[in-house]
Amino acid sequence: MTLRLPSADGGTRTYEPRTEPLALTPGTPFTSRTVFAAAHVVADPRADVSPDAPAAVDWDATLAFRRHLWSHGLGVAEAMDTAQRGMGLDWPGAAELIRRSAAEARSVGGRIACGAGTDQITGGTLPEIRAAYEEQLALVEESGAQAVLMASRALAAAASGPEDYLDVYGHLLRQATEPVILHWLGPMFDPALEGYWGSSDLDAATETFLAVVSAHPGKVDGVKVSLLDARRETGLRRRLPAGVRCYTGDDFHYPELIAGDGHGFSHALLGVFDPLGPLAAEAVRVLDTGDTAGFRALLDPTVALARHLFRPPTRFYKTGVVLLAWLAGHQDHFTMVGGLQSARSLPHLAHAYELADGLGLFPDPKLAEERMRNLLSLYGVDR
């Protein structure tokens, strides 16, 4: 049975959904790469909250989705921007998410890293920003998770130059009890982070970033680079101190960056691995055998979906991620904290469905079709 899907030009097109999913089953942890999926949170659609109220989270469904990712051998990157940090999920909600997910990780033996930032404040002096970071870093470490030092809107606003970043991050790395992941999130994901590391010149910013890492290599497990620039990531990767990993956060070029070249490769910490989890896991297990061509054959076809989900305004990629989780049966509604299910157009969502269905990502294609038909009907399209 066909669907009529809305097109960006205002018309519609006919699409025939596939009837069989890819055969993807849980598997063993990876041996050649460390791979995290940055996981979304599931909103509670029955909570009587306004868009500016604290997020209401469906904890059972949220933790069940993390168990799904762990079952396929993926690590979970928790309380990152995929979980709507700074876009509906406030610090108290993120803190509860970290506590619950870290406890769940211990119970199932799953790997977890959690974001530590400064979103409990909206601005402040450098000492206040350091204190906010310290509070979150302490909570992550107390939970037993690895810390990801996230980029800070408050620091971007308060810093007068590279020396302030060197000072704040140097202080935090000396405080950390275990090696952390440093996260460089580009302004395409959050416009408030323009000029991070003290300059809008990315060459200059890279030098400051590398100076932070080089000054404390024993406290840095790796760096996550989310600039959507494969050439720049590769160049930075080659300059990292020995033993410091590069975790790609490039949702446009991840197959080539993970596959690597004669000089090295990137590990992964990716929002797009939320909807791609089982397929991405299968691809990495193929890579573990040394079959780079087989890895690329599985993962390269997913790039069209990733580029669609992360198209500008990139920060709203989360809407497509949650749509696909609903269509895949991981949650029973298409609702987001802060009402962000409305952040993408119906043609955008319809094409996301089409691309994901074409890849065989939905465990039950018939369920996905029925749910997409219901969404289209709600908008008065599929009649």
N, C-alpha and C positions, 0 to 999 in steps of 0.2 A: 504494500500500500504506500502510495507516495505522499509527500508533504509539499505544501506550497510555502516556500520560505521567502520572506521579504528581502529585497535587494536594496543596496545603498542608493540606487537611482529612483527609488519610490515604487518600483514594480515588484513582481514576484517571479520566482523560478520554481520549477518542479525538482524535487530531490527524492530519490528512492533510498531509504535507509538500508544499511547492511543488516543481515540477519544473524550473522555469527561473529562473536568477539574473537580477538586474539586469544590463543591458549597460553595464558601467563599464570604461573603458579608461584607461591612463596618459595624462597630459596635461601641458600647459605649466605653469610656475610661476604663482602668482597675482599680480595687480596691485593689488588693492584692500585686501587684508588680508595680514598675516603670520601664518601658521598652523603651529604645531608640534603633532605628536602625541607624547605621552609614551609611549614604547615599553616593552613588557615584555621580560624576559629569558627565554630558553628553557633550562630545566634539562636536565642530562644524566641521563637516567633509569637509565643503566647504571652510574653511579658508586656505589661502595660507601661511602656517607657516612651519618652519623647526622644527625637534624634539627638538632642544635646544632653541627655541624661547618661549616667554610667551604663556601659554595655551590659546587656543581659545575655549570658552565655549558656548554651546547652552543654553542660559539662560531660554528660554521658556520651553524646554524639561526638564531641570534640576529642575526648580521649579514645573513643573507638576508632576515629580516623588515624590517630597516631599509632595505634596497635596495627592497623592496616599497613602503614608505611614500614614499621619495624618488621612485620611478618615477611616483607620482601627483601629484608637485609639492609634497608636504608636507615641512616641516622635521621633524627628529627632536629631541625633548627627551630627552636621554640621562641615565641614572643619576638619575632622579627617583624619587618614591615608587612610580610604576607598576612600576619595575624592582626593587621590594622593598627599597629602601634602608631599613635599620633593621628589616626584616622577612624576614631570610634572606640578604640580600646585604650583606656587610661591606665596610669601606673598601678593603682590598686587592682584593676582587673588583670593586668599583665603579671603582677606579682602572684596573684592566685593561680593564674595559668602556669607559671613557672613551678610553683610548689606542687600542683597536681600532676603536671606532666613529668616532672623529675621523679616523683614517687612512683608513677606508672612505669617509667623507664626502668627503675630499679626492680620492679615486680616482674617484668618480662625480659630483663637483660638487654634492653634497647639502648643504643647510643643517643645522647642528647647534648645539645649545646644551646644556651639561652642568651638572649640579648640583654645587655646592660647599657642603659643610656641615661638620659637626664629629663625624661618627659614628665616627671613630677613637678618640674618648674618650667615656666615659659620664658624666663630670662634670668639675669642676675650677674653678679660679679664672678670673676674666675674662681675665687675660693668657694663661692656658693655652687658653682658648676662642678667643681671637684668633689664637693660634699655630696651632691646629688648622684654623681657617678659612683662614689664610694658606697652609698646606701644600696644601690642596685647591684653592684658587684658583690657586695657582702651577701645579699640574699641569694644570688645565683650560686655562689660558692657554698653557702650553707645548705642549699638544696642538693648538693652533690653533682651539679651539672658543670660542664665546661662553659666558660664565659666568652661571649662575643661582645667586644667593646664597640657599640654602635656609634655612628656619627650623631652628633648632638646639634640640634637647631640652636640651642642656647649658646653653645660654644661658637658656632658659626656667626652668631650675631655679636658676641662679646669680644672675640679675639681681634687684636689689632694687627696681627701678623704671624708669621711662622713660629716665632719664639713662644707665643702663647700655647700653640699646639704641642710644641716640644715639652713645655713645662707641664701641661695638664696630663698628657699621655705618659710622660716620664714618671710623674707622681703615681699614676694609676698602675703602671706596670711594676713599679717597686712595691706597691701594696698587694698586688695579685699573688695568691699562694700557689697557683698552678698556671702554666702557660695558657694564654688567651688567643682568640682570633680577633684581629683588628679588621674593622669593616669600613671600607671606603665606598659610600653610597653616593652616586652621582645625582646632580640636580634634576635629571629626567625622572628620577623616582621621587624626589622631594625638592621642589624649587627653593625651599629655605636653606638648602645646603650648598647653594652656589658659593664658590670661592673657598671651599673647605681646604684645610691644610695651609690656609693663609694666602691663597692666590687663585684667581680664575684662569691663570695660565697653567695648563695641566702639566707642562714640563716642570715648572717651578714647584707645583704642588707635589708632584712625584718625588722630587728631591727631598722635601720635608718629610713625606711619608716614609721614604726609605731611611732617612736619618733617625726617625723614631724607632724603626725596626732594628737598625744596625746598632743602636745604642743599648738595646735590651734583647738581644737574640734569644737568650735563654728563657725569657718570659713571653715569647711570641711563638705559639704553635704554628700560626699561619696568618695570612691576610686574605680577606674576601674582597674582591674587586668587582664593583657593579657600575661600570662605566659604559658598557655596550660598545667597547672598542677593542677588538681582538688584538690588533697590532700593539696597542699600548699595554695591554695585559701581558702579552708575550714578552715585550721588552722589560717590563717590571719583574716578571717572573724570573728572568735570567739574571737579575741583579740582586735577588734575595740572598741573604746569608745562608750558608749550608744548614740544612735541617729545618728551615722555615718554609712551610708549604704555601702554595698559592691555591686558594679555593675560588674557582670561577663563580662569579655572580652574573655572568653575561648570558642573558636569556635569548640572545640572538645567535651566538657563535659557540655554544657549549660543546657540540660534537667535536669540532676541530681542536678546541682548547683542552678538552679532556683526553682526546686521543694523543695530543702532543706532537712533538717533532724530535729531531736529533739532539736537541738541547734540553729537553724536559717536557713536562706536562702539568696540567692543572688538575687538582682535585675539584670537588664541586660542593657548592652550597647555593641551591637554586630554588626560586619560587616556582618555576615551571615544572619542577619535579614533584610538586603537589599533585597535579592532574596526571602527570606522566609516570608516576611512581613505579608500577609493575613493569612497564615497558622499559623505562630507564634502568631498572634493576637488572632485567634480563640482558640488556645491552652491555652493562658493565661486567656481568659475569662472562659474557662472550669475550670482552676485552681481557679479562683475567687469564684467559687461555692463550693470549698473544694474538688473537684474531682481530686486528684493528679494522680490516675491511668489513668483517661481519658486524662489528660494533657500529661502524658508520652506516652500514646498510640498514640497521635497525633504528638508529637515532636520527640520521639526516632527514628522513621524511617527516619528523616531528617539528622541524624548524618553522615550517609555514604556520602551524598552529601557534607556536611560541611567539612568532613575530606579530601575529594577529592579536593575541591576548595582550601583548606588551606595546602595542602601537600607542602613539601619543594621544591623550595625556597618559604617559606610562604608569603613573601612580595608581590609575584605576584598573590595572590588570587584575586586581583581586576579584572584581565582579565576575569576570570570565572564569576564574578559578573556582569560585563558589558555584556558579552555574553548572560547571562540569561535574563538581562533586554531587550536586543534587541529581543531575541526569544519570550519574553512575550509581546512584542508590546509597551513597554514603551519608546522606541526610534526607529528611522527608519534606523539605521545603526549600524555596529559593528566597531566603531572607538573610540580610546582613546587618551587623551592628551599625548603627548610624544611618540605616536606610540606604546603604550604598549599592543595593541591588539595582537602583535606578541610575547608576553612574554611567552605564553604557547603553547605547541604542539597541532597539530590537533587531535591526539588520546585523549589528555587530555580534549580538548573542546568537543569532541564527547561523551566522557563518562559523562561529566557534563550535556550535553543535555539529555542523556539517563536516568540518575538518577533523574533529575528535572522533566522530562516527566513522569517517573514512579510514582512520588509523586503527579502528577496532578497540578503542579505549574503554568502551562501555561493557561491563561484565554481562549485562542484560540489555541487548540492543532494543528489544521490544519495550522494556520499561522506559528507556531513554526516549524512544519515539513517542510513547504515550505522554510523557511529561512535557516534551517539547511541543506536542500538539496542544496540550492544555495551556501552555504559556502563549502560544500563538492565538488560541481561541480567546484567551483573556484580553489580548490586544485587538481582537476583531479581525484577525488576518486569515486564519485557516478555516474558511467557511465555504 
